[in-house]
Amino acid sequence: SNKFSTEASFDFDAFEVATKAAMRMCDDLVELEIEKINGIISSCDTEDEKILWRKLLVAAENGRRTGLGTHGLADCMANLCLKYDEDDAIVMMSKIYTSFRNSAYTESIKLAKERGAFPVYDKNVESENLFIGRLPESIRAEMEKYGRRNISILTNAPTGSVSIMSQTSSGIEPTFKNVYIRRRKLNHNENIEHDFIDDLGDKWVEYKTYSHNVRNYLKNFNTEDIPSYFVEADSIDWVKRVKVQSV
């Protein structure tokens, strides 16, 4: 989400294009999964192993389950000059995730037209499903006619390691700290001034560390003042936090 928010505006058109491309990639990955499972079955030594992997194969083929998610939400809100837990931010989040959901489902329906729906799709099974019922009528009508490619589509994971690699906030989580202290233990041959020595006699250096988004802001605007919309996790209204999760 962070990628699409610049200069206090959100590029919904680019977000829709990216979501649809990602949804298509997820289905391609299911195809690769099926290919690899077939390869494993062909090389299994025992019948018990083959039974296990055949079950996994049936599950993959019948449902074509995917789990498209997001990260960078907290940084996205800051880029839009919105405090993570204020009402205007929650309204914007709702618009973003409505777009995300609709784009992903639309693409899965398009994939069903091209490649076929997942084999056990049955519109009657989902007739009372509250999540499906919240989809726009036009999407539901298309889905009832053509089905969709994937039994499940969205999963918002924590993205801890991914967020570190991509230098943005994790999952839908708030930023933990804008500025914090990291410590690094010195090797015995490092001739660097240390900040303290622990009880075991190891020497440590401390570094003042900024979240990537905050560092970029301070650098770009040549300031040392962090605006209030760079919210930290421990200052968030817990009721609004639940509303964010609900959205």
C-alpha positions as CSV (number, residue, x, y, z in Angstrom):
1,S,0.0,0.0,0.0
2,N,2.9,2.4,0.8
3,K,4.0,2.3,-2.8
4,F,0.8,3.9,-4.1
5,S,0.6,6.9,-1.7
6,T,2.7,10.0,-2.6
7,E,2.2,13.7,-2.0
8,A,-0.9,13.0,0.1
9,S,-2.9,11.2,-2.6
10,F,-3.5,7.5,-3.3
11,D,-3.3,6.1,-6.9
12,F,-6.3,3.8,-7.0
13,D,-5.8,3.1,-10.7
14,A,-2.2,1.9,-10.3
15,F,-3.3,-0.1,-7.2
16,E,-6.0,-1.9,-9.2
17,V,-3.5,-2.8,-12.0
18,A,-1.0,-4.1,-9.4
19,T,-3.7,-6.1,-7.5
20,K,-4.9,-7.8,-10.6
21,A,-1.4,-8.7,-11.8
22,A,-0.6,-10.1,-8.3
23,M,-3.8,-12.2,-8.3
24,R,-2.9,-13.6,-11.7
25,M,0.6,-14.4,-10.4
26,C,-0.9,-16.2,-7.3
27,D,-2.9,-18.5,-9.6
28,D,0.3,-19.2,-11.6
29,L,2.0,-20.2,-8.4
30,V,-0.8,-22.7,-7.7
31,E,-0.1,-24.2,-11.1
32,L,3.6,-24.5,-10.2
33,E,2.6,-26.1,-6.9
34,I,0.5,-28.7,-8.7
35,E,3.4,-29.4,-11.0
36,K,5.8,-29.9,-8.1
37,I,3.4,-32.1,-6.2
38,N,3.0,-34.4,-9.2
39,G,6.8,-34.6,-9.4
40,I,7.0,-35.6,-5.8
41,I,4.3,-38.3,-6.2
42,S,6.2,-39.8,-9.1
43,S,9.3,-40.1,-7.0
44,C,7.7,-41.3,-3.8
45,D,9.1,-44.6,-2.5
46,T,6.1,-45.9,-0.5
47,E,2.4,-46.0,-1.0
48,D,1.8,-44.1,2.3
49,E,3.8,-41.2,0.9
50,K,1.8,-41.2,-2.3
51,I,-1.5,-41.2,-0.4
52,L,-0.4,-38.1,1.5
53,W,0.8,-36.2,-1.5
54,R,-2.3,-37.2,-3.5
55,K,-4.5,-35.7,-0.8
56,L,-2.5,-32.4,-1.1
57,L,-2.8,-32.6,-4.9
58,V,-6.6,-33.0,-4.7
59,A,-6.8,-30.0,-2.4
60,A,-4.7,-27.9,-4.6
61,E,-6.5,-28.8,-7.8
62,N,-10.1,-28.6,-6.4
63,G,-9.7,-25.2,-4.6
64,R,-6.7,-23.5,-6.2
65,R,-6.4,-21.6,-2.9
66,T,-4.5,-18.3,-2.9
67,G,-3.8,-15.7,-0.2
68,L,-3.1,-12.3,-1.6
69,G,-2.2,-9.8,1.1
70,T,-0.7,-6.4,1.7
71,H,1.9,-4.6,3.8
72,G,2.9,-1.0,4.3
73,L,-0.5,0.3,5.5
74,A,0.9,2.4,8.4
75,D,3.4,4.0,6.1
76,C,0.7,4.6,3.5
77,M,-1.4,6.5,6.1
78,A,1.5,8.6,7.1
79,N,2.2,9.4,3.5
80,L,-1.4,10.6,3.2
81,C,-0.9,12.8,6.3
82,L,-3.5,10.7,8.2
83,K,-3.0,9.4,11.7
84,Y,-3.4,5.6,11.7
85,D,-6.2,5.6,14.3
86,E,-8.2,8.6,13.2
87,D,-11.6,8.4,11.6
88,D,-10.5,9.8,8.2
89,A,-7.7,7.2,8.1
90,I,-10.2,4.4,8.7
91,V,-12.4,5.8,5.9
92,M,-9.4,5.8,3.5
93,M,-8.5,2.3,4.6
94,S,-12.0,1.1,3.8
95,K,-11.7,2.6,0.3
96,I,-8.3,1.0,-0.2
97,Y,-9.3,-2.5,0.9
98,T,-12.7,-2.3,-0.9
99,S,-10.6,-1.7,-4.1
100,F,-8.2,-4.4,-3.2
101,R,-11.0,-7.0,-2.6
102,N,-13.0,-6.0,-5.7
103,S,-9.9,-6.0,-8.0
104,A,-8.8,-9.4,-6.7
105,Y,-12.2,-11.0,-7.1
106,T,-12.7,-9.4,-10.5
107,E,-9.4,-10.9,-11.7
108,S,-10.2,-14.3,-10.3
109,I,-13.5,-14.3,-12.2
110,K,-11.6,-13.3,-15.4
111,L,-9.2,-16.2,-14.8
112,A,-12.2,-18.5,-14.5
113,K,-13.4,-17.3,-17.9
114,E,-9.9,-18.0,-19.4
115,R,-8.8,-21.1,-17.5
116,G,-12.0,-22.5,-15.8
117,A,-13.3,-22.1,-12.3
118,F,-12.0,-24.2,-9.4
119,P,-13.7,-27.6,-9.8
120,V,-15.8,-27.6,-6.6
121,Y,-17.3,-24.1,-7.1
122,D,-21.0,-24.0,-6.2
123,K,-22.8,-20.7,-5.9
124,N,-25.4,-22.3,-3.7
125,V,-22.8,-23.2,-1.1
126,E,-22.0,-19.5,-0.7
127,S,-25.5,-18.1,-1.0
128,E,-25.6,-17.1,2.7
129,N,-21.9,-16.2,3.0
130,L,-21.7,-12.7,4.6
131,F,-18.4,-11.8,3.0
132,I,-19.5,-12.8,-0.5
133,G,-22.8,-10.9,0.1
134,R,-20.8,-7.7,0.6
135,L,-19.3,-7.9,-2.9
136,P,-20.9,-5.4,-5.4
137,E,-23.9,-6.9,-7.2
138,S,-22.1,-6.7,-10.6
139,I,-19.2,-8.9,-9.4
140,R,-21.6,-11.4,-7.8
141,A,-23.6,-11.7,-11.0
142,E,-20.4,-12.3,-13.0
143,M,-19.3,-14.9,-10.5
144,E,-22.6,-16.7,-10.5
145,K,-22.3,-17.0,-14.3
146,Y,-18.7,-17.9,-14.7
147,G,-17.5,-18.9,-11.2
148,R,-14.1,-17.8,-10.0
149,R,-10.7,-19.4,-10.3
150,N,-9.8,-19.6,-6.6
151,I,-11.8,-20.9,-3.6
152,S,-10.1,-18.4,-1.3
153,I,-8.3,-15.2,-2.4
154,L,-7.2,-12.8,0.3
155,T,-5.1,-13.3,3.4
156,N,-3.4,-10.4,5.2
157,A,-0.3,-11.9,6.7
158,P,2.1,-10.2,9.2
159,T,4.8,-10.0,6.6
160,G,7.5,-9.5,9.2
161,S,10.6,-10.6,7.2
162,V,9.2,-9.2,3.9
163,S,8.7,-5.8,5.5
164,I,12.2,-5.7,6.7
165,M,13.5,-6.6,3.2
166,S,11.2,-4.0,1.6
167,Q,11.7,-1.4,4.3
168,T,8.1,-0.6,5.0
169,S,5.6,-1.2,7.8
170,S,4.5,-4.8,8.4
171,G,1.1,-6.1,7.4
172,I,-1.7,-3.9,8.5
173,E,0.2,-3.1,11.7
174,P,1.0,0.4,13.0
175,T,4.7,1.5,13.2
176,F,6.1,0.1,16.4
177,K,8.6,3.0,17.0
178,N,9.6,6.0,14.8
179,V,13.0,6.2,16.5
180,Y,14.7,3.6,18.6
181,I,18.1,2.4,19.7
182,R,19.7,-0.7,18.2
183,R,22.7,-2.4,19.8
184,R,25.5,-4.3,18.1
185,K,28.1,-6.5,19.8
186,L,31.7,-5.7,18.8
187,N,34.0,-8.5,17.7
188,H,37.1,-8.8,19.7
189,N,39.3,-7.4,16.9
190,E,37.1,-4.3,16.2
191,N,38.9,-1.2,17.4
192,I,35.8,1.0,17.8
193,E,34.7,3.1,20.7
194,H,32.1,1.2,22.6
195,D,29.1,2.6,24.5
196,F,29.0,0.0,27.3
197,I,30.2,-3.3,28.5
198,D,27.8,-6.0,29.7
199,D,28.1,-8.4,32.6
200,L,29.9,-10.9,30.5
201,G,32.5,-8.4,29.4
202,D,31.2,-8.0,25.8
203,K,31.4,-4.6,24.3
204,W,28.4,-3.0,22.6
205,V,27.8,0.0,20.3
206,E,24.5,1.7,20.2
207,Y,22.9,3.3,17.1
208,K,20.0,5.7,16.8
209,T,17.7,4.1,14.2
210,Y,14.7,5.6,12.4
211,S,11.9,3.8,10.6
212,H,12.5,4.0,6.9
213,N,9.5,6.2,6.2
214,V,10.3,8.6,8.9
215,R,14.0,8.8,7.8
216,N,12.9,9.6,4.3
217,Y,10.5,12.4,5.5
218,L,13.2,14.0,7.7
219,K,15.7,13.9,4.8
220,N,13.3,15.1,2.1
221,F,12.0,18.0,4.1
222,N,15.3,18.8,5.8
223,T,13.9,18.8,9.3
224,E,14.3,17.1,12.6
225,D,10.6,17.4,13.6
226,I,8.4,14.3,13.2
227,P,4.8,15.2,12.4
228,S,2.0,13.8,14.7
229,Y,0.6,11.6,11.9
230,F,3.7,9.3,12.2
231,V,1.9,7.4,15.0
232,E,3.5,4.8,17.2
233,A,1.9,1.6,18.3
234,D,1.7,2.4,22.0
235,S,-0.2,5.6,21.5
236,I,-3.1,4.2,19.4
237,D,-6.7,4.2,20.6
238,W,-7.4,0.5,21.1
239,V,-11.0,0.8,20.0
240,K,-9.9,2.4,16.7
241,R,-7.3,-0.4,16.4
242,V,-10.1,-3.0,16.4
243,K,-12.0,-0.9,13.8
244,V,-8.9,-0.9,11.6
245,Q,-8.8,-4.7,11.8
246,S,-12.5,-4.8,11.0
247,V,-12.0,-2.8,7.9
